[in-house]
């Protein structure tokens, strides 16, 4: 009887409602039409759940868990849903342990991990210090995730979109040949003279939308936004997709269209709604570096190679795979030296 009282009753009710909703949605799926952004629903808490995509269940499972986080208490579910994250964090732990084992305090630090470990040793016995093993683990994972994975995923999207849109690739090749040629490597100074290439890179970021829900933020004080009071300490998850795919801003929000960032004269223009790095004081600190990396790497690749779908292979899809970051679906390409 204890299961049907107090918190137990609430859990049973939630699971029952969830089960009924999922069964109902499965029967209705054939009559659904895709729409973006989602329209209003009678019960706002069900907004994410009602957009379940049975052709992309990993993404939809994240939506369900975001709506009903109590489901994370189901034994074994976390290990299955976040298996990739567990593997990644195990790699981070191995890296930190290797630095701890091989580091020499008498020598200058080899990298940030060594420097952080030195501060951890100095801060031992001080519970107020932010230099501790838990924070070191998070800092190292942030550097990998924000400083390397995001750029590599964006470049993977860029190459995919080049083989899907050979006309765009030809125009990039033409601009590279006119501005840089083949005799030297691209430089950041070339960016202002290459509006089309710059527009293509920005459109890759907008279309790929690799961090659709940004990172969680927390309010440092009570604040009112459009009549809604948000108390101090509230966790906020910004929806970057709502601006990157806004139908009122972009001519073709759900299509790859570099002209979104060009005016009638072919000059580069940047829209206020372009915010793949978030916005405000908590925007991505690595944005300047990421912009440099994307321009230099992308331009260098297109300077040296032409990319295409391999002969006999099906045309790849431009639908992404959501696993916190949105990666392109696995694809093959053929690179031919220019």
C-alpha positions as CSV (number, residue, x, y, z in Angstrom):
1,X,0.0,0.0,0.0
2,X,2.9,2.3,0.6
3,X,3.5,2.6,-3.2
4,X,0.0,4.3,-3.6
5,X,0.6,7.0,-1.1
6,X,2.6,10.2,-1.0
7,X,5.4,10.5,-3.6
8,X,4.7,6.9,-4.7
9,X,1.3,7.9,-6.0
10,X,2.8,10.8,-8.0
11,X,5.3,8.5,-9.7
12,X,2.6,6.0,-10.7
13,X,0.5,8.9,-12.1
14,X,3.3,10.2,-14.1
15,X,4.3,6.8,-15.6
16,X,0.6,6.1,-16.4
17,X,0.1,9.5,-18.2
18,X,3.4,9.0,-20.1
19,X,2.4,5.5,-21.2
20,X,-1.0,6.6,-22.4
21,X,0.5,9.6,-24.2
22,X,3.1,7.5,-26.0
23,X,0.5,4.9,-27.1
24,X,-1.8,7.7,-28.4
25,X,1.1,9.4,-30.2
26,X,2.1,6.1,-31.9
27,X,-1.4,5.7,-33.3
28,X,-1.4,9.3,-34.5
29,X,2.1,9.4,-36.0
30,X,0.9,8.7,-39.6
31,X,-1.3,11.8,-39.5
32,X,1.4,14.1,-38.3
33,X,2.9,16.8,-40.5
34,X,6.3,18.3,-39.7
35,X,6.2,21.9,-38.6
36,X,8.7,24.3,-37.1
37,X,8.5,25.9,-34.7
38,X,6.0,23.8,-32.8
39,X,2.6,25.4,-32.5
40,X,0.8,26.2,-29.2
41,X,-0.5,23.2,-27.2
42,X,-3.1,23.1,-24.4
43,X,-0.6,21.9,-21.9
44,X,2.8,23.6,-22.4
45,X,4.7,21.0,-20.4
46,X,3.9,18.5,-23.2
47,X,5.3,20.8,-25.9
48,X,8.5,18.7,-26.2
49,X,6.8,15.4,-25.9
50,X,4.3,16.2,-28.7
51,X,7.1,16.7,-31.1
52,X,8.4,13.1,-30.8
53,X,10.0,12.0,-34.0
54,X,9.9,8.2,-34.4
55,X,12.5,8.4,-37.2
56,X,15.0,10.0,-34.8
57,X,14.4,8.2,-31.5
58,X,17.6,9.3,-29.8
59,X,16.6,12.9,-30.2
60,X,13.0,12.2,-29.1
61,X,14.2,10.2,-26.1
62,X,16.1,13.3,-24.9
63,X,12.9,15.3,-25.3
64,X,10.9,12.8,-23.2
65,X,13.6,12.8,-20.5
66,X,13.8,16.6,-20.5
67,X,10.0,16.7,-20.0
68,X,10.0,14.0,-17.3
69,X,13.4,13.9,-15.7
70,X,12.0,11.5,-13.1
71,X,12.4,8.8,-15.8
72,X,16.2,9.0,-15.2
73,X,15.6,7.0,-12.1
74,X,14.7,3.9,-14.2
75,X,17.6,1.4,-13.5
76,X,19.9,1.2,-16.5
77,X,18.3,3.9,-18.6
78,X,21.1,6.5,-17.9
79,X,23.8,4.1,-19.0
80,X,22.0,3.4,-22.3
81,X,21.0,7.0,-23.1
82,X,24.4,8.6,-22.1
83,X,26.7,5.8,-23.0
84,X,28.8,8.0,-25.3
85,X,29.2,10.6,-22.5
86,X,30.3,7.9,-20.1
87,X,33.0,6.8,-22.5
88,X,34.1,10.3,-23.1
89,X,34.4,11.1,-19.3
90,X,36.3,7.8,-18.8
91,X,38.8,9.1,-21.4
92,X,39.1,12.4,-19.5
93,X,39.7,10.6,-16.2
94,X,42.5,8.5,-17.8
95,X,44.1,11.7,-19.2
96,X,44.0,13.4,-15.7
97,X,45.3,10.3,-14.0
98,X,48.2,10.0,-16.5
99,X,49.1,13.6,-15.8
100,X,49.0,13.0,-12.1
101,X,51.2,10.0,-12.4
102,X,53.8,11.4,-14.8
103,X,53.9,15.1,-13.6
104,X,57.0,16.5,-12.1
105,X,56.5,19.4,-9.7
106,X,60.1,20.5,-10.2
107,X,59.5,21.1,-13.9
108,X,57.3,23.8,-15.6
109,X,53.8,22.6,-16.2
110,X,53.3,20.8,-19.6
111,X,49.8,22.1,-20.1
112,X,46.7,23.3,-18.3
113,X,46.1,20.0,-16.6
114,X,49.5,20.1,-15.0
115,X,49.0,23.7,-13.9
116,X,45.5,22.9,-12.4
117,X,46.9,19.9,-10.6
118,X,49.5,22.1,-9.0
119,X,46.8,24.5,-7.8
120,X,44.8,21.5,-6.4
121,X,47.8,20.5,-4.3
122,X,48.2,24.1,-3.0
123,X,44.4,24.2,-2.1
124,X,44.3,21.0,-0.1
125,X,42.5,21.6,3.2
126,X,40.6,24.6,1.8
127,X,37.0,23.5,1.2
128,X,36.2,26.9,-0.3
129,X,38.7,26.6,-3.1
130,X,37.5,26.0,-6.7
131,X,40.7,24.1,-7.4
132,X,39.6,20.5,-6.8
133,X,39.5,17.2,-8.7
134,X,35.8,17.6,-9.6
135,X,36.4,21.0,-11.3
136,X,39.5,19.8,-13.0
137,X,37.5,17.0,-14.6
138,X,34.9,19.5,-15.8
139,X,37.5,22.0,-17.1
140,X,39.3,19.3,-19.2
141,X,36.0,18.0,-20.6
142,X,34.9,21.5,-21.4
143,X,38.1,22.1,-23.3
144,X,37.6,19.0,-25.4
145,X,33.9,19.5,-25.9
146,X,33.9,23.2,-26.6
147,X,37.4,23.7,-28.1
148,X,37.7,20.7,-30.4
149,X,34.5,18.6,-30.8
150,X,32.3,21.6,-31.8
151,X,34.7,22.8,-34.5
152,X,35.3,19.3,-35.9
153,X,31.5,18.6,-36.1
154,X,30.9,21.9,-37.8
155,X,33.6,21.1,-40.4
156,X,32.0,17.7,-40.9
157,X,28.7,19.5,-41.6
158,X,30.5,21.9,-44.0
159,X,32.0,19.1,-46.1
160,X,28.6,17.3,-46.2
161,X,26.9,20.4,-47.4
162,X,29.5,20.9,-50.0
163,X,29.0,17.5,-51.6
164,X,25.2,18.1,-51.4
165,X,25.4,21.5,-53.0
166,X,28.2,21.4,-55.7
167,X,27.1,24.7,-57.1
168,X,28.0,26.3,-53.7
169,X,31.3,24.5,-53.7
170,X,32.2,25.8,-57.2
171,X,31.5,29.4,-56.1
172,X,33.8,28.9,-53.0
173,X,36.5,27.4,-55.2
174,X,36.2,30.4,-57.6
175,X,36.5,32.9,-54.8
176,X,39.5,31.1,-53.3
177,X,41.3,31.0,-56.6
178,X,40.6,34.8,-57.2
179,X,41.6,36.0,-53.8
180,X,44.2,33.5,-52.6
181,X,45.2,31.3,-55.5
182,X,47.2,28.1,-55.0
183,X,50.6,29.7,-54.2
184,X,50.0,30.3,-50.5
185,X,47.9,29.3,-47.5
186,X,44.8,31.1,-46.4
187,X,45.1,33.9,-43.8
188,X,42.6,35.6,-41.6
189,X,43.3,38.8,-43.5
190,X,41.6,37.1,-46.6
191,X,38.3,36.9,-44.8
192,X,37.1,40.4,-45.6
193,X,37.8,39.9,-49.3
194,X,35.8,36.6,-49.4
195,X,32.2,37.5,-48.6
196,X,30.7,34.4,-50.3
197,X,33.0,31.9,-48.4
198,X,32.3,33.8,-45.2
199,X,28.6,33.6,-45.9
200,X,28.9,29.8,-46.6
201,X,30.6,29.2,-43.2
202,X,28.0,31.2,-41.3
203,X,25.2,29.4,-43.1
204,X,26.8,26.0,-42.2
205,X,26.7,27.0,-38.6
206,X,23.1,28.2,-38.8
207,X,21.8,25.2,-40.8
208,X,23.7,22.6,-38.7
209,X,22.6,24.2,-35.4
210,X,24.9,21.8,-33.5
211,X,24.0,23.0,-30.0
212,X,20.2,23.6,-30.3
213,X,19.6,23.8,-26.6
214,X,22.8,25.6,-25.8
215,X,24.2,24.9,-22.3
216,X,22.1,25.3,-19.1
217,X,22.4,28.7,-17.4
218,X,21.3,29.8,-13.9
219,X,19.8,33.1,-12.9
220,X,22.0,35.0,-10.3
221,X,19.0,37.1,-9.1
222,X,15.3,37.4,-9.5
223,X,14.4,38.8,-12.9
224,X,11.2,39.6,-14.8
225,X,11.1,38.8,-18.6
226,X,8.1,39.8,-20.6
227,X,5.9,39.7,-17.5
228,X,7.2,36.3,-16.2
229,X,9.1,36.3,-12.9
230,X,12.2,34.0,-13.0
231,X,13.4,33.5,-9.4
232,X,17.1,33.5,-8.5
233,X,18.7,30.0,-8.9
234,X,16.4,28.9,-11.8
235,X,18.1,26.7,-14.4
236,X,17.4,28.1,-17.9
237,X,17.9,26.1,-21.1
238,X,17.9,28.6,-24.0
239,X,16.4,27.4,-27.3
240,X,18.9,28.5,-29.9
241,X,17.0,26.8,-32.7
242,X,14.2,29.2,-32.2
243,X,16.3,32.0,-33.6
244,X,18.6,30.0,-36.0
245,X,15.5,28.6,-37.7
246,X,13.2,31.6,-37.2
247,X,10.8,31.9,-40.2
248,X,10.4,35.6,-39.6
249,X,14.1,36.2,-40.1
250,X,15.4,33.7,-42.6
251,X,14.1,33.4,-46.1
252,X,14.6,29.6,-46.2
253,X,15.0,28.6,-42.5
254,X,15.0,24.9,-43.1
255,X,17.2,24.9,-46.1
256,X,20.9,25.5,-46.7
257,X,21.0,28.9,-48.3
258,X,24.3,31.0,-48.1
259,X,22.4,34.0,-49.5
260,X,21.0,34.5,-46.0
261,X,24.3,36.3,-45.2
262,X,24.6,38.3,-48.5
263,X,22.9,41.5,-49.5
264,X,21.8,42.4,-53.0
265,X,25.3,43.5,-53.9
266,X,26.9,40.3,-52.7
267,X,28.4,41.9,-49.5
268,X,28.5,39.9,-46.3
269,X,25.9,40.8,-43.7
270,X,25.4,39.2,-40.3
271,X,21.9,39.0,-38.8
272,X,21.2,39.7,-35.2
273,X,19.5,36.3,-35.0
274,X,22.7,34.5,-35.9
275,X,23.9,33.3,-32.5
276,X,25.3,29.7,-32.6
277,X,27.7,30.8,-29.8
278,X,24.8,32.0,-27.7
279,X,24.6,35.7,-26.7
280,X,25.2,38.1,-23.8
281,X,27.8,38.0,-21.1
282,X,27.6,34.2,-21.0
283,X,28.3,33.7,-24.7
284,X,31.0,31.2,-25.7
285,X,34.4,32.4,-24.6
286,X,36.0,30.5,-27.5
287,X,34.0,32.2,-30.2
288,X,36.9,34.3,-31.7
289,X,39.1,31.2,-31.8
290,X,36.3,29.1,-33.3
291,X,35.7,31.6,-36.0
292,X,39.3,31.6,-37.0
293,X,39.5,27.8,-37.0
294,X,36.5,27.4,-39.2
295,X,37.6,30.0,-41.7
296,X,41.2,28.8,-42.0
297,X,40.4,25.0,-42.0
298,X,37.4,25.2,-44.3
299,X,39.2,27.5,-46.8
300,X,42.4,25.4,-46.7
301,X,40.4,22.2,-47.4
302,X,38.5,23.8,-50.3
303,X,41.7,25.3,-51.7
304,X,43.3,21.9,-52.0
305,X,40.4,19.5,-52.7
306,X,37.2,19.1,-54.5
307,X,34.6,17.0,-52.6
308,X,31.9,14.8,-54.0
309,X,29.6,11.9,-53.3
310,X,31.6,8.7,-54.1
311,X,30.6,7.0,-57.4
312,X,27.8,4.4,-56.8
313,X,27.0,5.7,-53.3
314,X,23.6,7.1,-52.4
315,X,23.2,10.8,-51.8
316,X,23.6,11.3,-48.0
317,X,21.0,12.9,-45.9
318,X,21.3,16.4,-44.3
319,X,19.4,15.3,-41.2
320,X,21.5,15.4,-38.1
321,X,21.9,12.9,-35.2
322,X,21.2,14.4,-31.9
323,X,23.4,13.4,-29.0
324,X,23.6,16.7,-27.1
325,X,25.6,18.0,-30.1
326,X,23.9,17.5,-33.4
327,X,26.3,15.6,-35.8
328,X,25.7,14.8,-39.4
329,X,24.5,11.3,-40.1
330,X,27.5,9.1,-41.1
331,X,28.4,9.7,-44.8
332,X,31.2,9.0,-47.3
333,X,32.9,11.5,-49.5
334,X,35.5,11.5,-52.3
335,X,38.3,14.1,-52.1
336,X,40.1,14.9,-55.3
337,X,43.2,17.1,-55.4
338,X,42.6,20.3,-57.3
